[in-house]
């Protein structure tokens, strides 16, 4: 004679899984908030962390306690790290914004103005230098050729700077795709293994 006992999963879904998933998704809202809105982002991430901790302790006290780690406890702990990851992401973005503010004093606009003035002068004299190269057979032509290659290196530097400006603050953009994709993969693995273990 064999007796099999099983618990209904509906109660666990309503009281544990759905609230935990909702808190993780709520923590992602900070990725769409403006980087300069530090109080809003900090308040949202800290609130979701505290709510996740409260949910973990509440479910631990509500269900029968055992010495071993339950499968539901593993799910809640991993979800807590997802919420905590949004706080780490906020700290990284905030640090980058502060560094950007430090690296843009009044000296930088002056340097950019000097570079812009030099480029204008080189562009104005470009036709004259080309004409001199076409008509000159002197050994100084190599020197003029080197001077012509100067603006090309400055253009490469400008492209690097524009690339850095564009992608430096895109941690939020990467997090908008990375966090949901990783969380979806984690849920697929968890529920596949969880229901597979329940079948034995």
C-alpha positions in Angstrom: 0.0 0.0 0.0 1.4 3.4 -1.1 0.1 6.8 0.1 1.2 9.9 -1.8 0.6 13.4 -0.3 0.8 16.6 -2.3 0.2 20.2 -1.6 -1.9 22.5 -3.8 0.4 25.0 -5.5 -2.3 27.6 -5.8 -1.7 29.0 -2.3 2.0 29.2 -3.0 1.5 31.1 -6.3 -0.8 33.6 -4.7 1.1 34.2 -1.5 4.7 33.8 -2.5 5.4 33.6 -6.3 3.3 36.4 -7.6 4.2 39.0 -5.0 7.9 38.2 -5.4 7.7 38.5 -9.2 5.8 41.8 -8.9 8.5 43.2 -6.7 11.2 42.2 -9.1 9.4 43.8 -12.0 8.7 46.9 -9.9 12.4 47.3 -9.3 13.0 47.6 -13.0 10.9 50.8 -13.2 14.0 52.6 -12.0 15.7 51.9 -15.3 13.3 54.2 -17.0 13.5 57.0 -14.5 15.8 59.9 -15.3 19.4 59.5 -14.0 19.3 62.9 -12.3 16.2 61.9 -10.2 18.3 60.3 -7.5 15.7 60.5 -4.7 13.1 58.8 -6.8 15.3 56.0 -7.9 16.9 55.5 -4.5 13.5 55.4 -2.8 12.1 52.9 -5.3 15.0 50.5 -5.1 15.3 50.6 -1.4 11.5 50.1 -1.0 11.5 47.1 -3.2 14.4 45.6 -1.3 12.7 46.1 2.0 9.4 44.7 0.7 11.2 41.6 -0.7 12.9 41.0 2.7 9.5 41.4 4.4 8.0 38.9 2.0 10.8 36.4 2.6 10.4 36.5 6.4 6.6 36.5 6.2 6.5 33.4 4.1 9.1 31.7 6.3 6.9 32.2 9.3 3.7 31.3 7.6 4.6 27.9 6.2 5.8 24.9 8.2 9.5 25.2 9.1 12.0 22.6 8.3 15.8 22.3 8.8 16.6 22.1 5.1 16.4 24.8 2.5 13.1 24.6 0.6 12.7 25.1 -3.1 10.5 28.1 -2.5 13.1 29.7 -0.3 15.7 29.3 -3.1 13.3 31.1 -5.4 12.8 34.0 -3.0 16.5 34.4 -2.3 17.4 34.5 -6.0 14.6 37.1 -6.5 16.0 39.1 -3.7 19.4 39.3 -5.5 17.6 40.5 -8.7 16.1 43.3 -6.7 19.4 44.0 -5.0 21.0 44.1 -8.5 18.8 47.0 -9.4 20.2 48.9 -6.5 23.8 48.1 -7.7 22.8 49.3 -11.2 21.5 52.6 -9.7 24.8 53.1 -7.8 26.8 52.6 -11.0 24.7 55.1 -12.9 24.8 57.6 -10.1 28.6 57.2 -9.9 29.0 57.8 -13.6 26.8 60.9 -13.4 28.9 62.3 -10.6 32.1 61.6 -12.5 30.7 63.2 -15.6 29.9 66.4 -13.6 33.5 66.4 -12.2 35.0 66.0 -15.7 33.1 68.9 -17.2 34.4 72.0 -15.5 34.9 75.4 -17.2 38.2 74.2 -18.7 36.7 71.7 -21.1 34.6 74.2 -23.1 37.7 76.4 -23.5 39.7 73.4 -24.8 36.9 72.5 -27.2 36.8 76.1 -28.4 40.5 76.0 -29.1 40.2 72.7 -31.0 37.3 74.1 -33.0 39.3 77.3 -33.9 42.3 75.2 -35.0 40.0 73.0 -37.1 38.5 76.1 -38.8 42.0 77.4 -39.5 43.1 74.1 -40.9 40.0 73.8 -43.1 40.5 77.4 -44.4 44.1 76.7 -45.3 43.3 73.2 -46.7 42.9 74.4 -50.3 46.1 76.4 -50.1 48.1 73.5 -48.7 46.8 71.2 -51.4 47.7 73.6 -54.1 51.2 73.9 -52.6 51.6 70.2 -52.6 50.4 69.9 -56.2 52.9 72.5 -57.5 55.8 71.9 -55.1 58.6 69.4 -55.8 60.6 70.4 -52.8 61.5 67.9 -50.0 59.2 70.0 -47.7 56.3 68.3 -49.4 56.6 65.4 -46.9 56.3 67.8 -44.0 53.2 69.3 -45.6 51.7 65.9 -46.1 52.2 65.2 -42.4 50.5 68.4 -41.5 47.5 67.3 -43.6 47.3 64.1 -41.7 46.9 66.0 -38.5 43.2 66.7 -38.9 42.6 63.0 -39.6 43.9 62.0 -36.2 41.8 64.8 -34.6 38.7 63.4 -36.4 39.5 59.9 -34.9 39.7 61.5 -31.5 36.4 63.2 -32.0 34.8 59.9 -33.1 36.1 58.2 -30.0 34.8 61.0 -27.8 31.3 60.9 -29.4 31.3 57.1 -29.0 32.1 57.4 -25.3 29.5 60.1 -24.8 26.9 58.0 -26.5 27.5 54.7 -24.7 28.9 55.9 -21.4 25.5 56.5 -19.8 23.7 53.5 -21.4 23.9 51.2 -18.3 20.1 51.8 -18.0 19.6 50.7 -21.6 21.6 47.5 -21.1 19.8 46.8 -17.8 16.4 47.2 -19.5 17.2 44.1 -21.6 19.6 42.2 -19.4 17.5 42.0 -16.2 14.2 40.9 -17.8 16.0 38.3 -20.0 17.9 36.9 -17.1 14.9 36.8 -14.9 12.8 35.1 -17.6 15.6 32.4 -18.0 15.7 31.9 -14.2 12.0 31.4 -14.0 12.0 28.9 -16.9 14.8 26.9 -15.3 13.2 27.0 -11.8 9.7 26.0 -12.8 10.9 23.3 -15.2 13.1 21.8 -12.5 10.5 22.4 -9.8 7.6 20.7 -11.6 10.0 18.0 -12.8 10.9 17.2 -9.1 7.2 17.2 -8.1 6.5 14.4 -10.7 8.8 12.0 -8.9 
